[in-house]
Amino acid sequence: MTDEILNPLFERMVLEDASDLHWCEGEQPCLRVHGYLRRFGFPSALAGYSFADLTERLIGRDNFTAFRAAREYDGADTTVGDRRIRINVYFKLDRIAWAIRLLPNRFFAFEELGLPIPLLEEICAMKQGLVLVTGATGSGKTTTLASILDRINSTREEHLFTIEDPVEYLHPSAKCLVSQREVGRDTASFHNALRAVLREDPDIVLLGEMRDRTSMDAALTLAETGHLTFATLHTSGAAESVSRLISAFDAMEQQQVRERLAANLKVVITQQLVPWNDRTGRSLCAEIMTSTKAVQASIRDKKERQLSSLIELGGENGMVTMNGSLMGLVRRRHITLSDALRYSNDPDSLERMA
């Protein structure tokens, strides 16, 4: 638990419905509310404490010592009302700064996520394969995956295993046996945990973010050995996700990786959260690519540039383009066309849809 001295900060986040807190030594703190940053006054309850002291209270004495040496820290903790927070502490121009995300205190029902319910139910029923949820930081990837895992945990009798850095959502065992491992606390490194995971008899595995060749290879190995495998990538579309995976490997390995990916990649969901016109909320927009024979052939045959066209034509197979999702928000009058154009990767095509 974080030090109770800091509770006024987290209570303010809850009160304002903020997703993030940003604060740097010598500056006013800021809250991100529905995608927009707002400054607020220095909390009077914290007067008299140095920023270094507050940081030590936030992350603990031992972590603070390590942070001083490494110059950055990532972690997660539980705070007011049993809310989980993800913490990043770093230096900027030799001053300590915080970036804190307040996670929702519940798992979302599929009806609330903003993704097609039949797709989510199909994912939860899969026995093996790779499911990627991609998008920028703050696009809701972790929340989507947490809600999917919660449904699996309540409906299947299997071993659900996660490797995270850090653990964000806590999943108490329900019908599933749940094993959550945090890098730095339960395992020395992400790579060590990846090497051991197959010996720990998992059925469903969440790898968190795939950052390098080792983690990408592990995800593919898990999928092709009969495990349902979830992972995230910081990419802006399905085609880019495929290219990113393939390019992480040496040139001589890439054709084999294409074969493995074509056989095992089941779904790619690329997300972004778009603020409403009145700034009172945000809606999820998503590009969805599912595995079809045409998609598999494009991946195998070095034709991933065709994937965007296949998604556009793949409505019968549950596929949706990002532009199609954005245009849906425009037609429901949640956002304006000019807003949609700012969030589109292909604004010219979006304008033609208007």
Secondary structure, DSSP 8 states (H G I E B T S, - for coil): ---GGGHHHHHHHHHHT-SEEEEETTS--EEEETTEEEE----GGGTT--HHHHHHHHH-HHHHHHHHHHSEEEEEEE-GGG-EEEEEEEEETTEEEEEEEE--SS---HHHHSS-HHHHHHHHH-SSEEEEEEESTTSSHHHHHHHHHHHHHHH--SEEEEEESS--S----SSSEEEEEEBTTTBS-HHHHHHHGGGG--SEEEEEE--SHHHHHHHHHHHHTT-EEEEEE--SSHHHHHHHHHHTS-GGGHHHHHHHHHHHEEEEEEEEEEE-TTSS-EEEEEEEEE--HHHHHHHHTT-GGGHHHHHHT-GGGT-B-HHHHHHHHHHTTSS-HHHHHHH-S-HHHHHHH-
